[in-house]
Amino acid sequence: MSHFTQLDAYLFGQGTHYDIFRKLGAHSAKVNGQRGFYFDVWAPHAKEVHVIGEFNGWNEQANPMTRVSPEGIGVWECFIPDVKIGQMYKYLIQGGNDEKLYKADPFAEYAEVRPGTASRLWSTKGFKWTDSAWLKKRADDTPYYEKPLSIYEVHPGSWMRHPGTDDDGFYTYRELADRLVDYVGEMGYTHVELMGISEYPYDGSWGYQVTGYYAPTSRYGTPQDFMYLVNAFHKKNIGVILDWVPAHFPKDAHGLADFDGQPLYEYADPRKGEHPDWGTKIFDYGKPEVKNFLIGSAINWVENYHVDGLRVDAVASMLYLDYGKEAGQWVPNKYGGNENLEAIAFFKHINSLMTGRYKGFLMIAEESTAWPKVTTDVDNDGLGFSYKWNMGWMHDFLDYMQLDPFFRKDNHNRMTFAMSYNEYEKYILVLSHDEVVHLKKSMIEKMPGDEPEKFANLRAGYAFMMCHPGKKLLFMGQEFAQTHEWSEACELSWYELENPRHRAMQNWVKELLHVYRKYPALWQQDINWNGFEWINANDSYRSIFSLVRKSKDGKNNILCVVNFTPVEYPDYRVGVVSTQKHTLILDSDEPEYTGETQEKKRKKKSYTPEKQACDGQAYSIGYPLPSFGVALFSFDYDV
């Protein structure tokens, strides 16, 4: 009896076999009383397929595979007894031109540590999860966009390393569970986003050129070790988001490219099937089996590894047929346009499936253009993503922050423009790894001025980001103002925390994150104007911004004032929208946030509005606003 049935073949051919990863690949089984593994691989263009591995001495004739019924689907299968967990294997595929291809298993659950390229026999069963409370909380009835979301983006191989070791010094998944989980929890992030978890061959790709869409990279341990890490995050009430790359795949000989001697996972026409700039292949989103492969990967990460969301990389490259291509390098769609209709249909399918099947699960788009309705429901002709990275805000924010304060008055609109389109999508404000590599400089080195001014600028920028509508993402190292650019080849410069300014920046970000989580006004109504009001968006001459974030119940609203110049205002006055007491909850000028040793006079904590018109409001409060100063006040609305 075949492991891969006619029903499996039918569903796979329709692109709706959502348990495909339980059938294709290598799976433990017992046949006629013998324990072994079934091997199933999709290779419709192959003349012959053999399984080679440690268990047969890599003998190319020892374990031939046979096509399973119906033959048209192109799945090959064999059962091999007495093989053991952990043994390496590959598929030897004889293509139509009789060439021999040595391919890793596309559905492998585990792989050899690079530079080796073989798959390993494994089983993801048997891990004892203890995260039921977290999963129940994730699936509660509160809409996901009315929950706090502050993400710490992490490249596990360079967050922290063991010095002087022969294995690159990587922390294992279990060691990360001991160090990273506590750190993320103490800082106050709600989620972690892990880069480079799906198996990949080249460290320098950071995990964005994937060869193993079903396997956690073996660089840091086994699949069960990765489960241990996810479980540890969940026990600390921290969600786990993975980077996921359905946009393209590399041409490595052991990978998906020309898998059975011909284009299989990629479009056959190179004008559709290759990215000339990246030197990678593009998935054929019109082929049901390919869509099923990708959808199965997403489901695998949820069901086997309990992850809470996928951040989908390079969405724009999937949506546009001419992305990164010159005239003659791409083929228009049937209507003559540049939209990839098959990719659009794929997104609608996978997003509706993932967010519908797994309540509270997040599908996040890194989409860099003005494509409409990215986060609109599929029923309303949207793509159905939960969130979209706000790349426009990021570019405007960084352009403004890098200016000498003298020139900021002429670029004031860069900091206000994002609110003009905030309601069109559900956004995440991002300062990701892409902004601190390839000679773009670290966040602190982007800032103008001498060292104290750089830190003061960055404190102001982070506070503005935290108070602006939209969820939040910071890349690792930015929280303590790492000086050098990020590199995957070395750990973060943790030694800089011995410098009081860097330690103070870490304190500042930590306090911002805890304030963010504590006050629903900062996240409860991100997606419409009910949760936001400018007090003064037009004070360009002084480069001061004042705004209000509003809670649903009218309590504990936040007044935020940010000064982006080195000018101090001892008698600064700001209009208020309530006559109730305003309590100062965060002041950027305090020594624990500046790193300065000299004591400054502490400001009073409570401010009663006076009937003095300011900023178009009848009432206002007076406050000594420091240079590059940030002040956050909590207040209730008048009853």
Disulfide bonds with the S-S distance in Angstrom:
none
